[in-house]
Structures are given as structure tokens and as C-alpha cells.
């Protein structure tokens, strides 16, 4: 009787040990992913309302309470916020202190909105971003205020979610998906587009029908790689061009001097350049671009093989002709 | 010395051969144009080259399966069977003829007959090109037309890149075959005899022994 019981206990202990290990692993993972553990108490207080789908409003005079919908543009995803470039800030670092009053007074609607340069301008710590040049490029772009009145940095770079995907590295497909989702936020959604400009929203798919392998291009290349002029002093192009000036000539990307090396793959290119192996080899871990990814050794081998074959044929033909004449 | 004629190339085979040749040439030119695309020296405009290459590839696949049906179900199939016994000796004899004997006016060690169309070197090269390299080319080509079917990453390299590499290498080998093939067809009773054979269907051979009847 005792023997089987002992065996069972051993197995049971092992199971408990495994369970403890799993629980510890999950709890570590949970702690890392759980924004409540990272958010400061002040931000957490704001997100009590602003992270939910609904919030409770209390009338300070009568004490009446109402459950109201939290509109999309006022809702902040805590998970995205803690991962965002500005996720380390408390809400009132950027927003008016009047937000600490509940319900928020009307004055918050007139709060000062910071632009990138208000914090980052002239700061050596951010020199590598070259925000001054970014602003110059933005101002002359089709998104600049000359064309669209209410367009600002925040129109694309949502301060509550924006991440520095390119500088973080990672897979190109993820960088492309993230960056293109920013463009499609407006260019694929009339409700956002119409807030900025009164114009018919272009159908992106039919507009790009001319593009061979359309879905592959959309997954592998950012919109701005064709729609923005490259500036060599900044990592990500901000001079967005009118649609008529976008790249349409395939060989601008599909050649060894591919413009993608100055845009999408710029962050990798500056790290290493090689004369040998694959041309633009930085691309080959994520994609393959016909014309841009030739291989030096394969090129050399193919020329040598073809040359030898042609030489062999020339010698053979000549010898055949000579012997033919001799026999005659 | 008599000249004899054998009907070795039926009409369907000649049509297939010429269609295949045109498709291969278009594929090689457009492939080279894309692979070596240069904004300053475009051979064929890139988007046109892409469309032409894809379309020709699709037709080549259809053409290949017509050929395969012919090999499997018509009398030409027997020409592609390789007999392993004594093959290497026969291969060496043919190679020796191409490298030396041909210049001395020797006769080809393997006479073309109604039962044997190819010498050992032709036999192995046609089999490799038609039953290994060409399928590799169009399978990888179709994968590149539908890149979502390709494994994303293989040991740190893009699956599309590796597929393209196999596609390009296979395409290059076909190009080399084409160059050699175009030269080898000049080896015959006259430099244009084999070329003409693929037009009228009759193989012209210099017969020094027993003359055989022309068979259809």
C-alpha cells in the first residue's frame, strides 16, 4: 500500500515544483507586461478613467453620478503608453495642471500644446534626432501647415503611443507595419482624414493598382519610402511629397543604388557597408529586392562561367573550321 | 555516301520546341534586365520586364506540362530513358568525340536512329534541363509570383531571397544550356542541317552503312 502512495507523492511533488516554476515565470512575465507596475501613481490616477471604455462623472454640486462613454481619442491604452517614447512621463508633465480638477474645467481645452522643438530643440542630448531639420522638412512637405491648417507632429506621432521603431531596430516587416499603420490611420479612415482636410479619401488599393505585387510592397516597404524625399541628415524622411511626385520608377529601388538604402535600411546601412557578398546585404535578412540584391561572388562566377563557355565554343568552332578546311 | 532522312520531330514537338525557345529567350532577357536593372542603362523597362517575365513563366509552365505529357504518353518518351549499364563509358566516348574526334573527321560514335535520338551527352543534359532545372525554375518562379507562400526566414536569411537565388541560378544554368545548345546544333552534316530538322521534322544523317527506310 505504501509503495504506490510514495510513488504518487514523488510525482505529485514534481508536479508542484513544475507548477511553482511556471507560476514564477508567468508572474515575472506578468510583472513585465503589467503597466500598473510601471506607471507612476499620478498617471495611474488619470488612466483610471482614460483607460476604460466608460467612466463615472460626479456632479460636485448635486453629487449626481453618470456613467459616460470614453471617446476613442481621449482613451489611452496603458500597455501602449508605457512602451511609447514618452511613456515615462506623468500626464501633467505635458498637460495642464487643471486636469487634476474633476470634472475637468473648460480651461483644459485651451491648454498650451507643446511641439517637438519646445522640448527637443537645441538640446545636445537629442542632437542625433536633428529635430530642427525634421521640422524644416515637415514645413515644406505636403503635410506642412501651408497645405493643412491643423496638422502637427502629433497628427502622426501620437504622443501616448508613438515608438521609435526604426532606432529600436527589430524586424523590417514590423517597422513597416507600424509606420504604415500611422499613415493609414488617416489615409485609410475617412473619420480621421476628414478632421484634417475636406477632400475625398483616395482608395489606396485602386490608386496603387499599377504596382506589381501590391500586397508584398505594402508589407515590405513603408509609404514614406516612395512618398517622401530623403534628407541625408535625418534618419526618417519627413518631406512628404504630393502624390504626383512619389516614386513610380521601379529601378529607383530595384537597382544596386536603391533609394531604400537611404531610407528604410538607412539605420542598418550606416552601421556597415561591404563591397563584397550581397549588394545592399542589409535587406537580405528581411526581404529580397530584384536588382538591388545582386551578389558580388555570384555575379563574378556567372561572368566567368559564361565567358569560359563562350571561349570554349569559339575555340571549338575555330578548330572545327580549320580541320574542315584542311580536309577539303 | 548516302544521305538518309528520319522523321524524328513530329509537328506538335516542333511547335512545342519553338514556343518553348521563344519563352525561354524572353525569360532570360527579362530576367537579366531585372537582375541587372540600372536607372541609367535600362535594357527593358522594369515594370514591362516584370509583366513579361511573369506572363512568359506562366506559359512556360503550361508548355512544360504539355511536354511532360508527350514524354509520358507518346513515343518520344523512349528517347529520354537512360540505361545505366555502360552509360559512363558511352558518355566518355561521346565526350572524346566532341573534344578530339570531331576535328579528325571521325564519325560520331552514336548514330541517330529511329530508336535513339540523343547521344549520351545530349541525353543527360536534356534530362537534367527538362526534368530538374526547368521545374526548379518555374516552381520558384510561381513562389515569387505568390511570395506569401514562401517561408519568411530561413536561418537568418529571407526565404524570398533564397528562393530568388535558386531561381536565378536555375535560370542562369538554362541560359548556359541555351548557348551551348545553339552551338551544338551546328554540328551535323552541315551547320544548318539540325536547325532545318526542327523546321521540317526530318533528321538528316550521313549514312555510310546500310541505308534505312524513311519512317514517319
Interface residues (C-beta under 8 A of the other chain):
Chain A: X173 X210 X212 X213 X215 X216 X249 X250 X251 X252 X254 X255 X256 X257 X283 X284 X285 X286 X287 X288 X290 X291 X293 X294 X295 X298 X302 X305 X306 X309 X310 X313 X316 X317 X319 X320 X322 X323 X327
Chain B: X34 X35 X36 X37 X38 X39 X42 X46 X47 X50 X51 X54 X98 X102 X103 X104 X105 X145 X147 X148 X152 X153 X156 X157 X158 X160 X161 X163 X164 X165 X168 X169 X172 X175 X176 X179 X180 X183 X186 X187
